[in-house]
Amino acid sequence: MTEPDSPGPAQLAQPSGETALLVIDMQNSYFELPGLADKKDAVLACVNELIRAAHDAGRPVVLVRTEHQRDGSTWTLNMRADRQGFAFPGTEQAAFLADLDTRDHVEIVKTRDSAFHGTGLKAALDRRGVAHVLVCGVSTHSCVAQTAITAFAENLHAAVAVDSVTSDHAELSEALLQFLHEEMRQPLLDQAAALALLHEGWPADDPTQPRSTTS
């Protein structure tokens, strides 16, 4: 896949506003899917590396997870059509992966793909002075992309850590990452650049225009 390259460290000077790490749906329910089960270890290692970097830099870490009520009151339209819910409160499905680094985090529980929809995420970011977010987790083509799109709508600069996301639908994922870059002007960062972003902060000079190259 050809992706826009990430900004180098020289482009990552800190402007006003904090940078936060958003970790999306790193919980047991999603990795039960056949297309994601064999990707768990690789993406978990990368996500944990980002979490450690954020903590080292003193940046907020937000862990987002999906949880639905058994009575169907929080189910999405496709869940209702299938008459099947998941990630019920108190179940292993709803819990974070056992090896996920969960120290010192803000926890957000959602019922839709976007971590902003019907949650206190924007208020939690505002309280911490966050103007920029780095998004990682699962799934690239659904919850990661929808969260990044809503961040744009909320006037937050967002970037996606492409080595720390994964999906069971490669074609959709590629299309949506390209959409985020071209239409939302959101950088797609490899692991090294994502770590640099957390350590050094967001680009001060036009953060919507990263350099492009073949990755």
C-alpha positions in Angstrom: 0.0 0.0 0.0 1.2 3.5 -0.9 0.7 5.9 2.0 1.7 9.5 2.7 4.8 9.5 4.8 4.9 11.0 8.3 6.4 14.3 9.3 10.0 14.0 10.5 11.1 15.1 13.9 12.1 18.5 12.7 8.5 19.2 11.6 7.0 18.2 15.0 7.5 21.3 17.1 4.9 21.9 19.7 2.2 24.6 19.1 -0.4 25.6 21.6 -2.6 22.8 22.7 -1.9 19.4 24.2 -1.6 16.2 22.1 -3.5 13.1 23.4 -3.4 9.4 22.4 -6.8 7.9 21.6 -6.7 4.0 21.8 -9.8 2.6 20.2 -11.5 -0.7 21.1 -8.5 -2.8 22.2 -10.9 -5.2 23.9 -11.6 -8.9 23.7 -14.8 -8.8 21.7 -13.1 -7.4 18.5 -10.3 -9.9 18.5 -12.8 -12.8 18.5 -13.3 -12.1 14.8 -11.4 -14.5 12.6 -9.9 -11.7 10.6 -8.5 -10.0 13.6 -7.5 -12.8 15.9 -4.2 -13.5 14.2 -3.3 -9.7 14.2 -3.8 -9.2 17.9 -0.2 -9.7 19.1 1.3 -7.4 16.5 -1.1 -4.5 16.9 -1.1 -4.8 20.7 2.7 -4.5 20.9 2.6 -1.4 18.8 -0.3 0.2 20.7 1.4 -0.5 24.0 4.6 1.2 22.7 2.6 4.3 21.9 0.9 4.2 25.4 4.3 4.0 27.0 5.6 6.9 24.9 2.6 9.0 25.8 3.1 8.4 29.5 6.8 9.2 29.2 6.0 12.5 27.6 3.3 13.3 30.1 0.5 13.3 27.5 -3.1 12.2 28.1 -4.0 8.6 27.2 -7.6 7.9 26.5 -8.7 4.2 26.3 -12.0 3.8 24.5 -14.1 0.6 24.6 -17.5 -0.4 23.2 -20.2 -1.7 25.5 -23.9 -2.5 24.8 -26.9 -3.2 27.0 -28.4 -6.6 26.9 -31.9 -5.2 26.4 -31.0 -3.8 22.9 -31.5 -0.1 23.9 -27.9 0.8 22.8 -27.7 -1.5 19.7 -27.0 -0.1 16.3 -29.3 -0.6 13.4 -27.3 -3.5 11.9 -27.2 -5.1 15.3 -30.9 -4.8 15.6 -31.4 -6.3 12.1 -29.1 -9.2 13.1 -30.8 -9.5 16.5 -27.5 -9.9 18.1 -25.6 -7.8 20.6 -22.1 -8.0 22.0 -19.8 -6.6 24.7 -22.3 -6.6 27.5 -21.4 -5.0 30.8 -19.3 -7.1 33.1 -18.4 -9.7 30.4 -15.0 -10.8 29.2 -16.0 -9.5 25.7 -16.4 -5.9 27.0 -13.0 -5.9 28.9 -9.8 -4.6 27.6 -7.2 -7.1 26.4 -5.4 -8.5 29.4 -2.0 -7.3 28.2 -3.0 -3.8 27.3 -1.2 -1.1 29.3 -4.1 0.4 31.2 -2.3 2.5 33.8 -3.2 6.2 34.3 -5.8 6.5 31.6 -9.1 8.3 30.9 -11.7 5.7 30.0 -14.5 6.4 27.5 -17.3 3.9 26.9 -19.1 4.2 23.5 -22.0 2.5 21.7 -21.3 3.7 18.2 -18.2 3.7 15.8 -17.2 7.2 16.7 -15.7 7.6 20.2 -17.2 11.1 20.3 -20.8 10.1 19.6 -22.9 10.2 22.8 -19.9 10.2 25.1 -17.9 12.7 27.2 -14.8 12.4 25.1 -14.7 16.0 23.8 -15.4 17.4 27.2 -12.6 15.2 28.7 -10.2 16.5 26.0 -11.2 20.1 26.5 -10.6 19.8 30.2 -7.0 18.8 29.5 -6.4 21.4 26.9 -6.2 18.9 24.0 -6.1 20.3 20.5 -4.5 17.4 18.7 -5.1 13.6 18.8 -3.2 10.5 17.6 -5.6 7.7 16.9 -4.8 4.0 17.1 -6.6 0.6 17.7 -9.3 -1.2 15.9 -10.9 -1.4 13.4 -9.3 0.8 10.9 -12.3 1.0 8.5 -14.9 1.5 11.2 -14.3 2.9 14.7 -10.8 4.3 14.0 -11.9 6.1 10.8 -15.2 7.3 12.3 -13.4 8.7 15.4 -10.9 10.5 13.2 -13.6 11.9 11.0 -15.5 13.2 14.0 -12.3 14.7 15.4 -12.1 16.8 12.2 -15.7 17.9 12.8 -14.8 18.9 16.3 -11.9 21.1 15.0 -9.2 18.8 16.5 -6.1 18.0 14.4 -5.9 14.2 14.2 -3.4 11.8 12.9 -3.6 8.0 12.5 -0.8 5.7 13.7 -1.0 3.3 10.7 1.3 0.6 12.3 -0.9 0.6 15.4 -4.3 0.0 13.7 -5.7 -3.1 12.1 -8.8 -4.4 10.4 -10.4 -7.5 8.9 -11.2 -5.5 5.7 -8.1 -4.4 3.9 -9.7 -2.8 0.9 -12.1 -0.6 3.0 -9.2 0.3 5.4 -7.0 1.5 2.6 -9.8 3.6 1.0 -10.7 5.2 4.3 -7.1 6.0 5.3 -6.7 7.7 1.9 -9.9 9.6 2.5 -8.7 10.8 5.9 -5.4 12.0 4.4 -6.8 13.6 1.3 -10.1 15.0 2.5 -9.5 15.5 6.2 -5.8 16.3 5.7 -4.9 14.0 8.5 -1.3 12.6 8.6 -0.8 8.9 8.4 2.1 8.1 10.6 4.3 5.0 10.7 5.4 3.8 14.2 8.6 5.9 14.3 6.8 9.1 13.4 3.9 8.4 15.8 6.4 7.9 18.6 8.1 11.2 17.6 4.8 13.0 17.6 4.1 11.8 21.2 7.5 12.8 22.4 7.8 16.1 20.6 4.3 17.4 20.0 2.2 18.4 17.0 3.6 20.3 14.0 3.7 24.0 14.5 3.8 24.9 10.8 0.6 23.8 9.0 0.0 20.5 10.7 -2.4 19.4 7.9 0.3 19.1 5.3 2.7 16.2 6.0 5.4 15.1 3.5 4.4 12.3 1.2 6.4 9.3 0.0 6.1 5.6 -0.5 6.0 3.5 2.6 
